[in-house]
Amino acid sequence: MDPECSRLLPALCAVLADPSQAVADDTCLEKLLDWFKTVTEAGSSLLLLQENPCLVDLLSHVLDLKPQDVSPRVLSFSLCLAGTFAAQEDCFEYLQQGQLLLGLFGEAGPLSWAAWSVPTVRSGWIRGLRSLARHPSGLHFLGDSGALDALFSLQGDSSLFVASAASQLLVHVLALSMQGKAAGSPSPQGSAWPTCAQKIVDHVEACLCSTAAPQVTQALNVLTTTFGRCHSPWTEVLWGQLSPLVAHLLESDPIPAAHSLVDLLLSVARSGPRDMAVGGPSSPVFASADCGLWETMARMLSCLSPTQAGPLALGTLKVQHCPQALKSQAFKILLQPLVCILRATAQAPGPPGLLDETTEGGSMTVDTLLSSKSACVGLLCQTLAHLEELQPLPQRPLPWPQTLLVEAAVIVLQLCDGLAAPSSSEGGRLCGALAGCVRVQRAALDFLGTLSQGTSSWELMPQVFAVLLETLESPASSPTVLKKAFQATLRWLLDSPSPPTCLNLGPHAPLFLKELFPVLQKRLCSPCWEVRDSALEFLTHLTACWGGEADFREVLLASEVPKLTWQLLRDPESYVRASAVTAMGQLSSQGLQAASESSGHPEGQQGLVGELLHILSVDSEGFPRRAVARVFTEWLRDSHADVTRDTQWFVATVLQMVSRDLDWEVRAQGLELVQVFLAQTLGQPNPNCPYAVTLPKVTPPSPLPEVLRTLCQLHIFDFVFRALFDCDRPVAQKACDLLLFLKDKTAPCRGLQEPGDSSDVTSVEATLQRWQAGEQGEPLGNLEPEEVLAALRSMDLKGLQSRLAESSDHVEKSPQSLLQDVLATVAVLEENVADCY
C-alpha cells in the first residue's frame, strides 16, 4: 500500500467508527471497497492488517457499538470489508482468533440488530460471506455459524436484490463444496455429500415438496443457476436425486411456479450438448438414457397453457441435441395460435399437412384466443415474437413452413385493419378482439419483415404488398405502426429474391411502387411529425439501394416526392428537417432531386448546396446541422457534381461555418470532412492494422508543397489547430489524429525551405499556447507552409494523443485522492450543519 494512503487510513477509520460523523453517500464507500479488493488481490491481507491495525479496530468498534447507534451504511461497508480480508485463509484464521467474523456474520451479530431491517445491510452481509467463502475454512464457518439457515430465509426476502444474492450465494457454496468431486462423485443416497452441500440439497428437496409456491420457486431458481454454471459429474447425481420431485410438480393443477420450472428444464437441457458442439466434454446430466429430462419436458409441454408453453417450446427448439419427436411437438405448439387463426378465417378448408398435424391441443389454444382480448393479444404477440426469433436460426425446424407463416402474418394484419372476412363465429370474435390493436400490428409487421428472407418469398409478394399498402394507407394506423410498415416494406422490396427469369426489381415491385408513391406523398404531408420522419427515412434507404434502377427512377421522378422532400427542409420539427436533409442528400447523389426553382424559397435559386449551407448557418437546432455536415462529407467522398465544380471553395465555405458551430458533433464532422479532403489530396492515412486492406486512391496525390499551400489558403490549419484544443475531447482527439497524419506525411519532405524568420514560427507557437490555455480569440492569420511544418515538428502530438485517451477523472482516481475526498466530505458536512436558532 502507498505510504500516503497508510497515513490517511487511521483518520478514515476514526471517521467511519464515529456514529456522529456522517459519510456523504455510498459511492465513496463502494470505491473504497474496490480499492481494498485490488490491494488484497495484489498482496497479503494478513500483512495489510498487521501493518494497519486501525482496520481491525474499525471492525471491532462496529461490534462494540450499541445496535441502535450503528450506521447501516457503515455496517454494510464493514461486513463487505471483513469478507474481503477473510478471502485469504491465513487472514481468515487471524480474524477468527478475535471472534470478529463470528460477531459480524453469526446469529448473535447484525442478524438480531435493528439495522438488519435495512436492505443494504442484508446485502452487505451476503456480499461479505460471498467473499470469504473461497476456501475450506470459510465453508466450515458457513456450516457452523448458522449462516446457511439465514441464507435460506433470505431467499424469500422482500428485496429482490437481496433474495437474488442469497440464491446466488447458495449456488456458489454448493459448487465450492463439490470441488474435487469430479473423480469420485457422491452416491445418489447422498452419503458422500459434504456438510454444506448436504444442507443445501436437503433444503432444496424440502422446498420442492412444499405446497407453497414461493418456496418451490426458490428451490427451482437455485437449481436453474446450478445447472447453468456447473458441469461437473456431481450434477448428474444431483439431477438423478431431484428429478422425481421436479416431475412430481407436473401432477399439480395448476403447476406451481411454472415459469421457474420452464427455466430449470431449459437450463438442464442446455448444460451439456453446448460443449459437445465444439469437441469439449459433455455434461453428465445426459450420460444415461433414463435421466428422464426429455420425457419431463414433453409432459410439461402438454400440461402448460399455450401462453406458458411458448417459452419452453422456443427454448426446446434452440437445444441442438434435442430428440426430433420433442422438437416436432414444440414446433406444433408454437404454430397452433397462427393455425387456429388461419382456420377461423379460411374461406375453404385449410391446407393439408401441417395444419392437420397441429390440430391436437388446438382446442386449448382456441379457448385462450377467445377467452378475452388481453389473452388473445398476449398469446399472439408472444407467438409472433418467438417465431421471429426462431426464423433466422440455423437450428430452426425443416422444412420451414414459409407460405403458412406469411399467410398467417397477412391474415393477422388484416384482422387488425378490419379487412379480414371470417368464415366462422370464432373468426368474427377474433376480428372484434384484434381490430385496431397496435400491439399486435407491430409484432405482425416485425415478423412479416423477417419472413422476407424466405426461399420462395417472391411468390407471396403480391399479397404481402397488398396488406402493407393497406396498412400504410389506413387513416387508423398509428405513427409506430406506420414506421413498422415502412420498415417491413423496405425489407420485402430489398431482401426478397426475384424469380430466376426476372431481372432488376422483379415482376411485382414496379407495379407496387406505382401504388406506393402516392401513399408516400400523403405521408410526407402528414400532420404528425413522426410519420413525416418515418416516410423520409424510408425514402432515404430505398433511394440508396435502388437509385440506379430505371423503374424506380421513373416512378420517383413522376411523383411529387422530391418536391415535397425539398419543402420539408423547412419543416417546423428539427428531426424532420434532419431527415429531409439526409433524404435530399441521397436523392441528389443519385441525380433525383427536385428542380430548385420549384421550391418556392428565394434560397432555392442557389440550388441544394445553397439551401443546405443556409441550414448549416442559421438552423437553431443541432440535428439538421449535423445532417448537413454528414451529407457534405459524403458528397466530398463520392465526388458529387456540385462539389467537384469547385472543391476548394466548397471545403473552405463549409469549414468556415462549421468552425463557429456550438455543437461539438458538427465540429467533429467538419474534421471528418477535412480527413476526406486530405485523403484525396495526400493519399489514404496508414491503417493501424498491418493486415488492413489499403483502399485504392481515386486520384494520385498532389505534390506536397502545393497541397500545403492549398491547405493554408483554405484556413484548414486554423480550423484543425483550434479543434486540437477544443473543450470537447472527441473533437480534440480527431484533430490530433489528423495532425499526426499530416506530420507523418510531411516528415520525408525536403522540398520546402526552413522558415527564414524564426519570429513568425515563435508567434505561431505562442498563439497555439494561448489557445491551449483557453484564449482562442486571436486568429493564426495567413500561415505559410514552412511555419506549419515547423509547428508540427515542434509539437508533442503523440504525448497529447496519450493524454487525450485518458479518462477525464484519471487524476482524481488515485486511492490517495479517494481517501482525501472522503475525509474532506465529512469535514464539509460538519461545517454545513445549521443552527435552527
N, C-alpha and C positions, 0 to 999 in steps of 0.2 A: 504494500500500500504506500502511496505517496506520503512522505513525511508531513507535508502541509495538511493533508486530509486527516492523518493521525492526530495532528494538533487540534483540529477542529472537532473531532469526534466527541470528546468529553462534554463540550458545550452543547452539542446536538443532543446527546443522550440526556443531559440535565433538562433541556427544554422538553423533550418527549416524556420524561418521567414526572414532570411537574404538572399536576392537574389544572393549575391556574393558568398555565401557558396555553395559548390557542394556536394550533397549526392551521395554516391558511386553507389547504384543501388536500384531497387525496392524491393529486397529481405528483406533488413533490415526494410523497411517501412511496408511491409506485416507482418513481425514478430511483429513489434510494434503494429499494429492493432490487431493481435491475442491476444497480451498481454493485451491491453486495454479492449478488449471484455471479457477476463477472469476476469479482475478486476471488471468491471461493473456488470457482472453476479453474482459475489460474494458479492457485496455491493451496496451502493447508489452512483449513478452517480453524483447526486447533491452535496453530501458531498465531492466527489472526486474533483469536480471543485472548490468548496469553499475552500478546503484545498490547492489546487494547481491552483491559478488564472492564472498562466502562460499558462495554456491550453486554457483558454478563450481568453487571449491576443493573442495567436497564431492564433486562428480563426479570431479574429478581424483584426489582422495585414494583413492577407491574403486578406481581403476585402479592406483594405486601400491602398494596393499597386496599382500602375498603371497596367492596364491589360497586357501591354507588358512586365512588369517586373516579372510577376508571373511564377514560375516554374511549368510546367504541372504535374511533379511528385509530388511536394509538394501540389499543389492544389487538385489533386486526393486523396492524403492522408488526407487532411483536410476535404474534403467532406465525406469521409468514417468515419473519426473520429467524426465529428459532428453528423452523423446519429447514431453512436454507443452510444454517450451520450444521444441523444434525444429519444432513445428507451424506456427510463423510463419517464412516463408522467410528473412527477414533474420537472425533469431536462429539458424536452421539454419546459415547461412553463417558466422556468428560462432563457433558451436561447432565447426564443421568446421576452422576455422583452427588450432585446437589439437589436431586429430585425436581430439577427445573422442568424437564419435559413432562413428568407425571403431573406436576402442578398446572402446566399450561394445557395439556391435552387429555388429562384424566377426568374421571367423573366428578372429582371434587373441585375441579378448576372452573373455567369460564362457563361450562355447561350449566352450572347452577347459579350463575350471576344474572343480574338484571340486564346487563349488556348483551346477553345471549339472544335477546329478542330482536336485536338489530341484525338484518341480513348480512351486512358486511362483516360482522364478527363471525357468524357461522361460516361464511365463505372463506375468511382468513384462516379459520380453524381447519377447514378441509384442505386449503392450499398448503398449510404447514405440514399436515400429515402426508400429503402427496409428495412433498419434498423429502421428508425423512424416510419414507417407505421405499428405500432403494437398496437395502442390504438386509441380511438375516436378522440383525439386532432390531432393526426397525419393524420387521414383520412380527417378531416376538412381542415387541412393545404394543403393536396394534391388537394382538390377541389377548394380552394380559391386562391392558389398561381399560378395557371396556369401550374402546374407540369404535370397534366394529359394530357394536349394538347401537351406538349413537348414529353411525352412518346408515344403518338400516332404517332408523326412524327418519333421518333427514331425506331419504328418498321421496317421502311424501311432503316435503317442506312446502310452505306457502309460496316461497320464492322459487320460480322456475330455474333461475341460475343456480341456486343452492342445491335443489333437487337433482339437476343435471350433473353438477360437480360431484355429488355424493355417488351417483351411479357410475360415473367415470372412474372415480377412485376405487370403487369395489372391483371393477374390471381390472384396473391396474394391479391391485393387490392379488387378485386371483391369478393373473398371468405371472406376476413376480413369484408367487408361491410355487408355481408349477415349473419354473425354470429348472432345467436339468432333468426333467421327467420325460424327455423325448425318447430316450432309450428304454427306460423302464416305466411305462405308463401305469397309473393306478388301476387297480382292478375295478370292474363295474360295481362291485359291492361297496367301494369307497374306503376299504380298509387302509389303503396306502395314500389317501389324500392328506396333504399337510394340514396342520391345525387351522390356519386362516382360510385355506381353500375349502376345507370341510364345513366350516361355519357358514361361508358364503353359499356353498351348494345347498346346505340344509335350509338356509333362509329362502333361497330361490324355490326349492321344492315346496316349502310351506306356502309361499305366495301363490304358486301355480295351483295349489289345492284350495286356495281361499275362494270364498263366494263373493268377495268384494272386488269389484272391477279395478279400483286403483291399485290394489296390491298385485293383481295379476299383471297390470300394465308395468309396474316397477320391475317385476321379475323378467318380463319379456324384453324390456329395454336393456337390462343388464346382459341378457343372453345375446341380444342382437349386436351389441357392441363387442362382446367377447368373440363371437364367431366372425365378426367383421375384421378384427385385429389379430386374432390368434389363429395360427395354422399349424400348431404342433400336434403330435399324436394324441395327447391327452384330450383334445377337443372331441375326438371320436368317442371316447368313453363318456364324456360329459353329455354328448348328444344321445348316445345309447341309453343313458340313465334317465334323461329328462324327456326324450321324445314321446314316450307313452303319456306322460302328463300333458304335453303340448297337444297331442292328438285328442286327448280326452276333452279338451276345451271345445272341440267341434260338436260335441254332443249336447252342449247347452244351447238354449234358444231364448234370447239371442246370444250369439257368440260374444263372450266378454272380450273387451279390448281388441276388437277385430283389426283395427289399423295397426296396432303394435304387433299383432300376430302375423300379419302380412309382412311387416318389416323383418321379423325374425326369420320366417321361411325363406325370404329372398336373400337375407344375409348368409344363411347356411348354404343355400344353393350357389351363391357366388364365391364362396370361400375357397374352393379348390380348383375347378376347371380353368379359372382365370390364369393360374400359374402353369397349367399343362400346356396352354397355347404357346408359351414361349420356352417350353422344354424344362421348366422348373418342376419342383416336387409338387404333387397334387395333395390336396387336403385329405387326411384320413377319414374325414366325415363320409367320403364316398368309397371307402375301401371295401365295404361289404354291401352286398346287394339288398340285405334286409334292414338297411338303415331306416327305411320307411318314409324318407323325405318326399319322394315323388308321389307316393300314394297319399300322403297327408296334403300335399299341395293340390292334387286332383280333387280330393274331398272338399277342401276349402273352397276351390273354385265353384263347386256345385252347391255349396251351402250358403255362400255370401250373397247378398243382394247385388244387383247389377252395378250400383254405384261403388260398393265396397270391393267387388271383384275386379273392377277395371285396373287399378294399380297392380294387383297381383298378376293379372293376365299380361300386362305390359312387361313387368319385370321378368315373368317366366319366359316370354319370347326373346328377351335380351340375353338369357343364360345360354351359352354356346353349346353345352353338352347336355341339354335337357332332352328327355325322350321325345320322340316325334309325336307320339299319341298325346302327350301332355301339351305340347306346343299347338297341336290342332285344336284341342279343347280350349286353350287360352285364346287362340285367334278367333274362334267362333264366338266366344263371349264378347270380345272386342267389337265384332261386326254386328252383333244382334240388334243394337239400337238402330243402326242405319238400315238393316234388313227389314226391321219392323216398319220403318217409315216408308221404305220402297213398297212394301206390301199394302200399306194403308192408303197409298196414293196411286197405286198402279191402276191403269185402265183395263189391263188384261192380266191374266195370271202371270206371276213373276217368272223370271228366267230360271231354268232348271240348274242343278248343280249346287253351287254354294248356298243359294237361297234356301234350297230344301234341306241342306245339311245343318243349317243354323236354326231350324225350327225348334229343335229340342231346347227347352229352357226359355224359349221366347215369350211364353205367357207371363213370366215374372218381369221380363223387360217391358212388355206392353203395359202391364199394371203400373210399373214405375213411371213410364212416359205419360200415362193418362191420369195418374193419381193427383197431380197438382201441377200448376205452371212452373213453380220453383223446382220441383223434382224433375220435370221434363227438361227444363233449361239446363240444370246442373248435370244431368246424365249426358245430354247431347254435347255440351261443351267439353266435358271430360273425355268422351269418346273421340271427338274430333281432334283434341289436343294429343291424345295417346297415339292415334293413327298418324298424325302429322309427325310426331317424334319417331315413330317406327319406320316411316316410309323411306328415309334415306339410309337406313342402317343396312349393313351387309347381311346381317342375320335375320332380316325380315322374311316372313313365310313366302315360299314359292310353290305354285305360281301366285303372283301378286294380283289381286282382283281389281286391276286399274279401272276397267269400264264400270264395274259396280260402284266403286268409290266415287268416281267422277259424277255418275248419275245421282248418287245419294247426296253429294255436296250440292249439286244443282237443285235437287228437289228441296233440300233444306232451305236454300236461299229463296226459292220460290214460295215456300211456306211463310217465310219471314216477310216477303214482299206482298203476300196475299194473292199470289198469282197461280198457286197450285190448284189442281182440280181433284179433290179427294174422291176415291171410289168407294168409301165406306164411312160408317159413322165415326170410326176411330180416326180416319183421316180428317174429318170435319173438326173433331176435338183438337187434333194436332194443329190445325190451321188457327183455331182460336187461341191456343197456348203460345204459338210461336209468332203470330202476326206482330210485326213491329219490334221484335226482340233484338235489340242492338247487340247484346252479348253473344247470342248465337250467330248473328250475322258476321261479327268479327271473327269468331272461331271458324266458321264455314269458309270465309274468304281466305283466311290464313291457310287452311287445309287445301282449298282448291288451288291456291298458288303453288303449294308444294307439289301437287299432282301434275304440274305442267311438265315435269321431267320424266313422265312415264313413256314407255316404249311405243305405245300406239296412241299417243295423245292427239296427234293431228286429225285422227278420225272423229274425235269428240269435240273438236274446236268449235263447230257451229253452235252446238247447244251451250257450250261454255261461254262463247262470246255473246250469245243471246241473253243469258242470265246476268252477265257482267254489265251489259249495256242497260238492261232493265234496272239494275241497282244504281248505276251511275245516273240514269235519267230520273229515277224516282224522287219526287219532292220530299218524301218522308225519310230519305236516307240522311243519317246524321253525319257531321263532319268526320268523325272517326271511321264510320262505315265507308264513306267515300274515299278516305285515304287508303283503307284496306283494299277497296275495289280497284283503285288506281294501281296499287302495288301488285295485286293478282293479275290485272290486265297486262301490266308490263311483263310479268313473268311468262304469261302464256304467249305473248307476242314475241318474246325474245328467246325463250327456252324450248318451246315446242318444236320438234323436228318436222320438216316438211316431207311429204312423200318422195320417194326416190326419183320420180319423173318430173318433179317440180323444182324450179329454180327460184332464187331470191326469197320473196316473202311467202311463198306458198299460195294455194288457191283461195284460202279463206281470208287472209289478212287484208288484202286491198279492199275487199268489199266491207270488211268490218271497219277499216279506217275511215271510209266514206261516211259510215254511220256514226263513228266515234267523234270525229272532229266537230260536228255541230254541238254535241254534248259537251265537249271540252270547251268550246266557245262560251256555252251557257255557264259552265262552272267558273270560267275566268271572270265572269261578271257577277258572281255570287256576292250577296251582301255579307256573307260570313268570310272573314279573312282566312280562317283555317282552310276553307275549301279552295279559295284562290291560291293559297300557298301550295296545297297538295297538287292542284292542277298544274302549276308551274314546275314543280319537281318532276311530275310525270312527263311533261313535255321535254324537260332537260334531258332526262335519261333516255327517252325514246329517240330524241334527235341525235344524241351521242352515238347510239347504236345503229340507227337507220338513216342518218342524214345523207348518206350517199346513195340510197336506194331510189330509183326513178319513181316507183309507185308512191312511195312515201312523200317525196318532194312534190310530186304533182298534187296530191291531196292537200298537203300543208299549204302550199302557195295559193291554192284555190280557195282557201278558207280565210277567215278574219283573225286567225290565231296569232300570226306575227304582229299584226297591228295592235291587237289587244294586249299582247305581251309588252310591246313598247309603251303603251299607255300606263301599264302597271308599274313602270319605273317611277311614276309619281303617286303611287298608292299611299294613302294615309298611314298604313301599317308598315313598320320598318321591316318586319320579317318578310312581308310580301315584296317590298322593294328589293330586298336582298335576293330573293328567289327570282325575281324578274331580271335582275342584273345577270345572274348566272344563266338563266334561260336565253336572254338576248346574246350573251357572250357565246353560247353554244350555237345558236342559230346563225350568228354572224360568221363563226368559224366554218360553217357549212354553206355559207352563201345563201341563207334562207331568211335574212332579216327583212323587216318591213321597210318600205320606202320612207325615208326620214321626213320628206315634206308632207306626208300624210299624218304626221303625229299631232299636229295642231299646236306644238310648242315652238316658240321662237328658237330655242336651242336646237331643235330638230334639224334646222337648216345646216348645222355644222356636222351632221352625221352622228352615228352612235358613239364615236370616240368623244366628241364634244359633250354629248349627254352624260356619258359616264364620268368624264372629268368634272362636269358640273356637280354630279352626285358626290364625287370624292372630295370636292372642295367645300360644299355647303350643307350636305346632309347632317342633321343633328344627331342621328343615331349611328352607332358603330357597325351594326350588321351590314347595312348597304355599302358602307365604305370598305369594309373587309372584303365583301364580294367583288367590288370593283378592282381592288388590288389583286385579288386572285385571278380574275379574268384577264387583267392586263399582263400578269406574269405568264399565263397560259398562252396568250396571244404572242408574246415575245418568243416563248419557247417553240411555238408552232409556226413561226414566221408568218403571222397574219398579214393580209394585204395592207390593212390600214397602218400596221406597224412598220413594215418594210419600206413603205413610201418615204418615211424619214425616221429611221430608228433612233438617231441621236436626239432629235427634238422630242420624240415620244418619251424616251427614258428620262431626259432632263426635266420635262414637264411633270411627269408622274412623281419623280423623286422630290421635286420642289413642293408638291402638295403633301406627299407622304411624310416628309421630314417635319412638318408642322403639326401633324395629327397627334391628338392626345391619346388615341387608342394604341396600346403597345402592339396589338396584333397587326394593325395596319402598318406600323413601322417595321415589324418583323417581316411582313410580306413584301415591303419595299426592299429589304435586304435580300429576300429571295429573288426578286426581280434583278437586282444587281448581280447576284450569283449567276443567273441565267445569261445576263449580258456578258459577264466576264468569261463564262464558259464558251460563248460563241466567238469571242474575240481573242482569248488567250488559250483556249482548249479546255477540256474537261479537267476538274480537280482530280488529283490522285486518289483512288479509293483506299480506304483504311485497310481493307482486307486484301492480302496479296493474291487471292484467288478470285477476286471480283472481276466480272466481265467489264471491260472498258467500252463505253458507248462510242459508236462511230461519230466522228466530227462532221458536222454539216458543211462547214466551210473551213479551209485551212486558217490557222491563226495568223493574225496580222503581226508585223514587226513590233517588237516590244516598245521601243521609243515612241512610235506612233500611237500605240494603244495608250501609253501612259499620258501622253499629251491630250488625247481624247478624253480620258477619264478626268483629267484636271479641268478641261474646258467644261465638262458637264457637271462639275462640282460633286462628283461621286465621292471623292475622298473626304470632302467636308461632311457629307451625309454619313459615311461609314465611321469616320473618327468620332463624330458626335454620338452615334449609336454605340460605340465602344464603351462610352461612359454613361450609358442610359441607366436610369434608375430601375428599370425592369430587367432582371437578369437574363431572360431568354433573348432579348434584343441584344444585349451586350455579348452574350455567348456567340450568337450568329455573326455579329460584326467581327469578333475576334477570329472566328474561323475564316471569314473572308479575308482578313488582313494576313493571316498566316498563309493562305493560299497565294495571295499576291506576293508575299515575302519569298515564298518558295519559287514562284515563277520568275521573280526578278533577281534571285541570288546569282545565277550564272551570267547575268547581263554585264557586258563590258562595253556596250555601245554608247553609254552616257558618261559625260564628264562629272566629276565630283563638283558640288556647288562651289562657285568661286567665292561667294561672300558667305562666310560662316555665320554672320549675324542673322541672315534670313532663316537658316536652319534653327538657330537658337530661338528666334522669335516663334517659329512653328512649335518647337518643343515646349516653350513657355506657355503658349496658348493651350496646348494639349494638357499641360499640367493644371492650368486653371480650370479647364473643362472637367478634369478628373476630380477636382476639388468642389465641383458643383457650380462653377461660374461659367455658364455656356452662352453668355450674351455676346461675346466678341467673336466674329467670324474669322476663319482662317485666311480669307482673301483669295486672291488668284495665286494658286500654287504652281510651281514648276516641277517637272518630273524629277529633277535632281533633289529637290527638297523633300519630295515624297519618299524617294529611295533612302535618303539619309534618315528620315524619321522612322521608316520601317526598320532599318537596321539598328537603330538605337533603342527601340522598344523591346522590352522583355515580354513578347506576346505569349510565349509558352508558359511563363510563370503566371501571367494574367489568366490564361485559359485554365490553369490548375486551380487558381483562386476562385474563378467563377464557377467551377464544377463543385466546389464545396457547398454544403448546405448553409443557409443563411444564419443558422444558430451554432455553427461549428465552434465558435469561440466560447459560447456560453454552455456548451455541452460537457465540459470537463467536470469530473467529480468534485474538485475543489470549488468550482463555481456553484454547483448544486448545493453543497453544504452551506456555502455563504448565503445563497438565496433563501434557504430555509430559516437560517438564523436571522437574516435581515427582515424576512416577512413577519416573524414573531415580534421583532422589535417595532416594526411599523404598526402592527395590530395593537400593541400596548400603547403606543403614542396616540392612537386614534380613539382610545376609549374616552367617551364624553361623559362629563358630569351632568346628570339631569338637573342639578340645581345651579 
